[in-house]
């Protein structure tokens, strides 16, 4: 496989790091089973399927967190 200089295995495109379910769950502070259930019910963050396995972009996790943010009036 021919990869660019800055691109390593586990990266999707230049500079796009894909996280496994475990890494994504750790990042969100939830259990992996919760993330599996969220994906099953189509309620969780966006993901891509690579080789049949779901992978999460860091940007998708950040968008999910922002969408769940509750703003308190000051």
N, C-alpha and C positions, 0 to 999 in steps of 0.2 A: 504494500500500500504506500502510495506516495503522499507524504504529508509535508506541509510547509514547515519552515524552521521553528516557528513559535507554537505550532500545534502539536499536542500530545494526545495519546490515547485517553479516552474519556471526555474529549472535547468535541462539541458539535459545531463545526464552523470555526472560524478564527475568533478566539476569545470567548466562546460560549461554552461554559462548563455545565455539563449535565450531572445532576445528582441522582444517586440511587434512591430507592424508596426509604431505606434506612437513613441515609444522609439527609434527605428532605424532611423526614419525620423529626430527626434530631434538630434540624434547623428551626422547625416550627414549634418544637417543644412538645410534641405529641407522640403517642405510640405508633409503631408501624401498622398495627392492626387498625387503628383509627384512620390512618391515611388510606389503607386498602378499602375500608368501609366508605369513606368519603368519595373515593374514586368510583366505587360500585354504584353509589347513589347519585353520581355526577354532581357532587356538591363541593369538591375540593379544588385545589389549584389546577391550572392547565398543565398538561403533560404531553410528551411525545413518546411514541412507541419505537424503540430501536431494537431490532431483533426479537420482537415480541415482548420486550420488557419495558415497563413505563419508566421514563426518565424525566426529571424536572429541571427546568432552567431556573437559575437563581432569580432572574427577572420575573418569572411567573409566580414564584413564591412571594416576592416583594409585592406584586400586584394583588395577590390574594390577601396578604396582611393588610395592605392599604384599604382594600374593599371591606374588610371586617373592622376597620377602625371606628371607634365611637368617639365623637367629639363632644366634650363637655363645654357648656358655655361658661365664660368667666364672669 
